[in-house]
Structure formats: C-alpha cells, structure tokens
Amino acid sequence: MNELQMPGLTGFDWAGLWETVQTLGLDFGMKALMALVIFFVGRMIARIVPKACTRPCSPGKLTRFSRALPTTSFNGY
C-alpha cells in the first residue's frame, strides 16, 4: 500500500506532464519577460521624447545666434 491510488489516474504519465509544464512555463516566462522589457523601454522613450521636443523651444535656451535673428509677430493668427 505504498503506492498512491487515485481513481481514473492509473497509467497517467506524470513525468510527461512535468516536461510539458516546464516547456510551457519557459515559453510563458520568456514572453512575460519580453513584455516587461518592451513596456519599460516604451515608457522610457515616452518620457524622453516630450522633453527633447520642448527644450529647443523654450525661451531660456536661446543661443547667441538665435538672439540675433529678427523676430516676427503674428498677433495670435
């Protein structure tokens, strides 16, 4: 009576089940890891792009050359 007897599970391949779980777990784990990498890289890019676009347009960052250029006023139109 050392063997566990479960009804309906006689002849079940537990080793095959463990190999399948390992394979599927590895596939799922790699996909989840790649999703996290893509998420964090995209988040980093999404934070950098607006800063890169607004810095050249800010008035405090004018150079000597850009101050010498004539300015035009469109009066809001």
DRENTORKOL-3810 file (N, C-alpha, C; in nm, 4 decimals):
REM DRENTORKOL-3810
@n.u->0.0828; n.v->-0.1177; n.w->0.0000; ca.u->0.0000; ca.v->0.0000; ca.w->0.0000; c.u->0.0880; c.v->0.1251; c.w->0.0000
@n.u->0.2070; n.v->0.1172; n.w->-0.0526; ca.u->0.2975; ca.v->0.2297; ca.w->-0.0628; c.u->0.2639; c.v->0.3203; c.w->-0.1815
@n.u->0.1856; n.v->0.2715; n.w->-0.2715; ca.u->0.1546; ca.v->0.3460; ca.w->-0.3923; c.u->0.0233; c.v->0.4219; c.w->-0.3747
@n.u->0.0208; n.v->0.5473; n.w->-0.4198; ca.u->-0.0991; ca.v->0.6288; ca.w->-0.4105; c.u->-0.1978; c.v->0.5852; c.w->-0.5180
@n.u->-0.3161; n.v->0.5505; n.w->-0.4765; ca.u->-0.4183; ca.v->0.5052; ca.w->-0.5698; c.u->-0.5239; c.v->0.6137; c.w->-0.5862
@n.u->-0.5344; n.v->0.6660; n.w->-0.7052; ca.u->-0.6369; ca.v->0.7642; ca.w->-0.7356; c.u->-0.7255; c.v->0.7067; c.w->-0.8440
@n.u->-0.8545; n.v->0.7191; n.w->-0.8287; ca.u->-0.9425; ca.v->0.6642; ca.w->-0.9306; c.u->-0.9310; c.v->0.7430; c.w->-1.0607
@n.u->-0.9182; n.v->0.6741; n.w->-1.1709; ca.u->-0.9127; ca.v->0.7360; ca.w->-1.3023; c.u->-0.7753; c.v->0.7862; c.w->-1.3421
@n.u->-0.6749; n.v->0.7748; n.w->-1.2568; ca.u->-0.5418; ca.v->0.8237; ca.w->-1.2900; c.u->-0.4395; c.v->0.7118; c.w->-1.3019
@n.u->-0.4862; n.v->0.5904; n.w->-1.3144; ca.u->-0.3923; ca.v->0.4800; ca.w->-1.3298; c.u->-0.3312; c.v->0.4880; c.w->-1.4695
@n.u->-0.2037; n.v->0.4727; n.w->-1.4774; ca.u->-0.1335; ca.v->0.4775; ca.w->-1.6046; c.u->-0.1078; c.v->0.6196; c.w->-1.6541
@n.u->-0.1261; n.v->0.7179; n.w->-1.5687; ca.u->-0.1026; ca.v->0.8583; ca.w->-1.6078; c.u->0.0476; c.v->0.8857; c.w->-1.6084
@n.u->0.0948; n.v->0.9546; n.w->-1.7099; ca.u->0.2372; ca.v->0.9822; ca.w->-1.7247; c.u->0.2726; c.v->1.1136; c.w->-1.6544
@n.u->0.3125; n.v->1.1045; n.w->-1.5276; ca.u->0.3465; ca.v->1.2230; ca.w->-1.4504; c.u->0.4742; c.v->1.2882; c.w->-1.5006
@n.u->0.5695; n.v->1.2108; n.w->-1.5455; ca.u->0.6955; ca.v->1.2656; ca.w->-1.5972; c.u->0.6694; c.v->1.3463; c.w->-1.7247
@n.u->0.5821; n.v->1.2957; n.w->-1.8098; ca.u->0.5464; ca.v->1.3686; ca.w->-1.9315; c.u->0.4743; c.v->1.4983; c.w->-1.9002
@n.u->0.3897; n.v->1.4945; n.w->-1.7974; ca.u->0.3200; ca.v->1.6154; ca.w->-1.7551; c.u->0.4199; c.v->1.7189; c.w->-1.7032
@n.u->0.5184; n.v->1.6758; n.w->-1.6251; ca.u->0.6176; ca.v->1.7686; ca.w->-1.5717; c.u->0.7005; c.v->1.8319; c.w->-1.6844
@n.u->0.7362; n.v->1.7551; n.w->-1.7858; ca.u->0.8110; ca.v->1.8092; ca.w->-1.9006; c.u->0.7271; c.v->1.9119; c.w->-1.9761
@n.u->0.5991; n.v->1.8856; n.w->-1.9903; ca.u->0.5101; ca.v->1.9790; ca.w->-2.0586; c.u->0.4960; c.v->2.1076; c.w->-1.9794
@n.u->0.4826; n.v->2.0964; n.w->-1.8484; ca.u->0.4711; ca.v->2.2151; ca.w->-1.7635; c.u->0.5999; c.v->2.2975; c.w->-1.7706
@n.u->0.7145; n.v->2.2322; n.w->-1.7705; ca.u->0.8409; ca.v->2.3040; ca.w->-1.7802; c.u->0.8523; c.v->2.3773; c.w->-1.9132
@n.u->0.8160; n.v->2.3115; n.w->-2.0215; ca.u->0.8258; ca.v->2.3727; ca.w->-2.1537; c.u->0.7314; c.v->2.4906; c.w->-2.1666
@n.u->0.6064; n.v->2.4718; n.w->-2.1263; ca.u->0.5094; ca.v->2.5810; ca.w->-2.1358; c.u->0.5436; c.v->2.6934; c.w->-2.0401
@n.u->0.5936; n.v->2.6594; n.w->-1.9222; ca.u->0.6335; ca.v->2.7617; ca.w->-1.8261; c.u->0.7495; c.v->2.8453; c.w->-1.8777
@n.u->0.8453; n.v->2.7821; n.w->-1.9434; ca.u->0.9576; ca.v->2.8547; ca.w->-2.0009; c.u->0.9104; c.v->2.9467; c.w->-2.1127
@n.u->0.8222; n.v->2.8976; n.w->-2.1982; ca.u->0.7679; ca.v->2.9807; ca.w->-2.3068; c.u->0.6928; c.v->3.1004; c.w->-2.2502
@n.u->0.6073; n.v->3.0752; n.w->-2.1531; ca.u->0.5306; ca.v->3.1840; ca.w->-2.0920; c.u->0.6213; c.v->3.2833; c.w->-2.0216
@n.u->0.7210; n.v->3.2328; n.w->-1.9492; ca.u->0.8134; ca.v->3.3196; ca.w->-1.8772; c.u->0.8925; c.v->3.4096; c.w->-1.9710
@n.u->0.9370; n.v->3.3566; n.w->-2.0827; ca.u->1.0122; ca.v->3.4377; ca.w->-2.1787; c.u->0.9230; c.v->3.5450; c.w->-2.2410
@n.u->0.7993; n.v->3.5091; n.w->-2.2716; ca.u->0.7061; ca.v->3.6077; ca.w->-2.3287; c.u->0.6729; c.v->3.7167; c.w->-2.2270
@n.u->0.6551; n.v->3.6796; n.w->-2.1025; ca.u->0.6265; ca.v->3.7784; ca.w->-1.9983; c.u->0.7470; c.v->3.8697; c.w->-1.9764
@n.u->0.8666; n.v->3.8147; n.w->-1.9789; ca.u->0.9876; ca.v->3.8950; ca.w->-1.9630; c.u->1.0033; c.v->3.9935; c.w->-2.0788
@n.u->0.9796; n.v->3.9485; n.w->-2.2004; ca.u->0.9888; ca.v->4.0378; ca.w->-2.3158; c.u->0.8823; c.v->4.1470; c.w->-2.3099
@n.u->0.7632; n.v->4.1139; n.w->-2.2631; ca.u->0.6576; ca.v->4.2143; ca.w->-2.2498; c.u->0.6978; c.v->4.3213; c.w->-2.1493
@n.u->0.7593; n.v->4.2823; n.w->-2.0390; ca.u->0.8048; ca.v->4.3793; ca.w->-1.9398; c.u->0.9164; c.v->4.4679; c.w->-1.9952
@n.u->1.0090; n.v->4.4091; n.w->-2.0695; ca.u->1.1173; ca.v->4.4871; ca.w->-2.1295; c.u->1.0604; c.v->4.5892; c.w->-2.2277
@n.u->0.9682; n.v->4.5467; n.w->-2.3141; ca.u->0.9066; ca.v->4.6372; ca.w->-2.4106; c.u->0.8298; c.v->4.7475; c.w->-2.3392
@n.u->0.7596; n.v->4.7132; n.w->-2.2331; ca.u->0.6831; ca.v->4.8118; ca.w->-2.1581; c.u->0.7746; c.v->4.9196; c.w->-2.0993
@n.u->0.8820; n.v->4.8783; n.w->-2.0321; ca.u->0.9685; ca.v->4.9755; ca.w->-1.9658; c.u->1.0499; c.v->5.0579; c.w->-2.0657
@n.u->1.0930; n.v->4.9976; n.w->-2.1752; ca.u->1.1647; ca.v->5.0744; ca.w->-2.2780; c.u->1.0700; c.v->5.1746; c.w->-2.3426
@n.u->0.9476; n.v->5.1349; n.w->-2.3722; ca.u->0.8493; ca.v->5.2270; ca.w->-2.4288; c.u->0.8151; c.v->5.3400; c.w->-2.3340
@n.u->0.8055; n.v->5.3088; n.w->-2.2076; ca.u->0.7769; ca.v->5.4117; ca.w->-2.1070; c.u->0.8917; c.v->5.5118; c.w->-2.0976
@n.u->1.0139; n.v->5.4612; n.w->-2.1056; ca.u->1.1295; ca.v->5.5489; ca.w->-2.1011; c.u->1.1334; c.v->5.6405; c.w->-2.2241
@n.u->1.1052; n.v->5.5864; n.w->-2.3407; ca.u->1.1023; ca.v->5.6669; ca.w->-2.4631; c.u->0.9900; c.v->5.7691; c.w->-2.4566
@n.u->0.8756; n.v->5.7293; n.w->-2.4039; ca.u->0.7623; ca.v->5.8212; ca.w->-2.3937; c.u->0.7925; c.v->5.9373; c.w->-2.2989
@n.u->0.8801; n.v->5.9188; n.w->-2.2037; ca.u->0.9177; ca.v->6.0287; ca.w->-2.1138; c.u->1.0260; c.v->6.1167; c.w->-2.1744
@n.u->1.1121; n.v->6.0608; n.w->-2.2580; ca.u->1.2234; ca.v->6.1364; ca.w->-2.3148; c.u->1.1784; c.v->6.2240; c.w->-2.4316
@n.u->1.0902; n.v->6.1736; n.w->-2.5162; ca.u->1.0515; ca.v->6.2463; ca.w->-2.6383; c.u->0.9893; c.v->6.3828; c.w->-2.6088
@n.u->0.8938; n.v->6.3971; n.w->-2.5187; ca.u->0.8401; ca.v->6.5316; ca.w->-2.4935; c.u->0.9452; c.v->6.6290; c.w->-2.4396
@n.u->1.0352; n.v->6.5803; n.w->-2.3557; ca.u->1.1406; ca.v->6.6677; ca.w->-2.3039; c.u->1.2327; c.v->6.7129; c.w->-2.4162
@n.u->1.2640; n.v->6.6231; n.w->-2.5082; ca.u->1.3523; ca.v->6.6569; ca.w->-2.6192; c.u->1.2861; c.v->6.7556; c.w->-2.7147
@n.u->1.1549; n.v->6.7509; n.w->-2.7244; ca.u->1.0834; ca.v->6.8423; ca.w->-2.8140; c.u->1.0626; c.v->6.9799; c.w->-2.7516
@n.u->1.0469; n.v->6.9884; n.w->-2.6221; ca.u->1.0189; ca.v->7.1177; ca.w->-2.5588; c.u->1.1447; c.v->7.1951; c.w->-2.5247
@n.u->1.2549; n.v->7.1318; n.w->-2.5029; ca.u->1.3772; ca.v->7.2032; ca.w->-2.4655; c.u->1.4255; c.v->7.2993; c.w->-2.5741
@n.u->1.4303; n.v->7.2608; n.w->-2.7004; ca.u->1.4763; ca.v->7.3573; ca.w->-2.8008; c.u->1.3801; c.v->7.4751; c.w->-2.8180
@n.u->1.2562; n.v->7.4601; n.w->-2.7821; ca.u->1.1565; ca.v->7.5651; ca.w->-2.7998; c.u->1.1471; c.v->7.6587; c.w->-2.6814
@n.u->1.2091; n.v->7.6258; n.w->-2.5709; ca.u->1.1960; ca.v->7.7100; ca.w->-2.4525; c.u->1.2786; c.v->7.8376; c.w->-2.4685
@n.u->1.2265; n.v->7.9518; n.w->-2.4232; ca.u->1.2956; ca.v->8.0787; ca.w->-2.4424; c.u->1.4269; c.v->8.0898; c.w->-2.3652
@n.u->1.4431; n.v->8.0180; n.w->-2.2585; ca.u->1.5646; ca.v->8.0269; ca.w->-2.1804; c.u->1.6841; c.v->7.9580; c.w->-2.2446
@n.u->1.6628; n.v->7.8826; n.w->-2.3487; ca.u->1.7700; ca.v->7.8058; ca.w->-2.4107; c.u->1.8165; c.v->7.8678; c.w->-2.5425
@n.u->1.7967; n.v->7.9971; n.w->-2.5624; ca.u->1.8375; ca.v->8.0607; ca.w->-2.6864; c.u->1.9890; c.v->8.0786; c.w->-2.6891
@n.u->2.0440; n.v->8.0631; n.w->-2.8059; ca.u->2.1876; ca.v->8.0829; ca.w->-2.8224; c.u->2.2146; c.v->8.2236; c.w->-2.8731
@n.u->2.3390; n.v->8.2607; n.w->-2.8840; ca.u->2.3753; ca.v->8.3933; ca.w->-2.9326; c.u->2.3262; c.v->8.4108; c.w->-3.0764
@n.u->2.3375; n.v->8.3073; n.w->-3.1581; ca.u->2.2946; ca.v->8.3156; ca.w->-3.2976; c.u->2.1435; c.v->8.3353; c.w->-3.3080
@n.u->2.0682; n.v->8.2632; n.w->-3.2287; ca.u->1.9228; ca.v->8.2731; ca.w->-3.2392; c.u->1.8698; c.v->8.4057; c.w->-3.1856
@n.u->1.9428; n.v->8.4710; n.w->-3.0944; ca.u->1.9007; ca.v->8.6024; ca.w->-3.0449; c.u->1.9200; c.v->8.7107; c.w->-3.1500
@n.u->2.0154; n.v->8.6904; n.w->-3.2395; ca.u->2.0433; ca.v->8.7900; ca.w->-3.3422; c.u->1.9434; c.v->8.7834; c.w->-3.4578
@n.u->1.8665; n.v->8.6773; n.w->-3.4643; ca.u->1.7703; ca.v->8.6642; ca.w->-3.5739; c.u->1.6522; c.v->8.7581; c.w->-3.5529
@n.u->1.5984; n.v->8.8155; n.w->-3.6607; ca.u->1.4807; ca.v->8.9011; ca.w->-3.6464; c.u->1.3593; c.v->8.8179; c.w->-3.6077
@n.u->1.2723; n.v->8.8750; n.w->-3.5307; ca.u->1.1516; ca.v->8.8054; ca.w->-3.4898; c.u->1.0318; c.v->8.8682; c.w->-3.5575
@n.u->0.9303; n.v->8.7897; n.w->-3.5788; ca.u->0.8069; ca.v->8.8385; ca.w->-3.6376; c.u->0.6937; c.v->8.8080; c.w->-3.5426
@n.u->0.5948; n.v->8.8917; n.w->-3.5429; ca.u->0.4801; ca.v->8.8715; ca.w->-3.4579; c.u->0.3582; c.v->8.8518; c.w->-3.5452
@n.u->0.2833; n.v->8.7461; n.w->-3.5178; ca.u->0.1638; ca.v->8.7172; ca.w->-3.5950; c.u->0.0375; c.v->8.7627; c.w->-3.5238
@n.u->0.0520; n.v->8.8237; n.w->-3.4085; ca.u->-0.0623; ca.v->8.8722; ca.w->-3.3286; c.u->-0.1656; c.v->8.7636; c.w->-3.3045
@n.u->-0.1211; n.v->8.6435; n.w->-3.2824; ca.u->-0.2123; ca.v->8.5336; ca.w->-3.2479; c.u->-0.2806; c.v->8.4685; c.w->-3.3662
@n.u->-0.2492; n.v->8.5104; n.w->-3.4899; ca.u->-0.3132; ca.v->8.4468; ca.w->-3.6066; c.u->-0.2236; c.v->8.3461; c.w->-3.6690
END
